Amino acid sequence: MAANKRKKFQKAERNLITFDDPKSPISEQYRTIRTNIQFSFIDEPLRSLMVTSSVPSEGKSTTAANLAVVFAQQGKKTLLVDADLRKPTVHYTFRLNNYAGLTSVLTNASPLSTALQDTFVGNLTVLTAGPIPPNPAELLSSKMMDRLLRELNEMYDLVVFDTPPVLAVTDAQILANKCDGTVLVVSSGKTEIDAAVKAKELLEAANAKLVGVVLNQRKQREGSGYYHYEYK
């Protein structure tokens, strides 16, 4: 059991390449994505950013975590929220407990101050998902969620949400309407074009501001990295 737990942590740490190897080509790609996102908000402040995908296993949680890290490395007071209330993973990535988190705050089971957890990355705080609820969509669409988002926007320079895949459940569409910007992650050679197009349509129908698409696992020329960002 202990060996399996260590394995999970080791795997999670490898996903945080922007922290473990900030000079790598992939880390540079994440910083490029960060810059492109900021260029999309020249005339208005970016306070909340949602990261999602069309289907599971496309790398959206890895992308959300690494984007949160590079924004924090830029000096921004950043919060990463695990809003994937069905299959949360952020607490594994940052080696945190998940006893209290987003669901605890939304149900008044815990105050926000005790649910927030510092990380080993400077300027980066995490709000884990908390106990898995029976009604994730209802919690995310609640007035409590609206109030929490306003409070978080006052506390942090940027709030990054890791959300479930768009085609799997409605959670991402609900949050997309509340966030300043949305990034869609697709996997090269895996994500079907129809799925990506459908996800884009659903996000736009929810009035999301889709600022770009991250294409990961795309092998490029040696030294150029594996991540690619494209404007909508």
Secondary structure, 3 states (H helix, E strand, C coil): CHHHHHHHHHHHHHHCHHHHCCCCHHHHHHHHHHHHHHHCCCCCCCCEEEEEECCCCCCHHHHHHHHHHHHHHCCCCEEEEECCCCCCCHHHHCCCCCCCCHHHHHCCCCCHHHHEEECCCCCEEEECCCCCCCCHHHHHCCHHHHHHHHHHHHHCCEEEEECCCCCCCCHHHHHHCCCCEEEEEEECCCCCHHHHHHHHHHHHHCCCCEEEEEEECCCCCCCCCCCEEECC
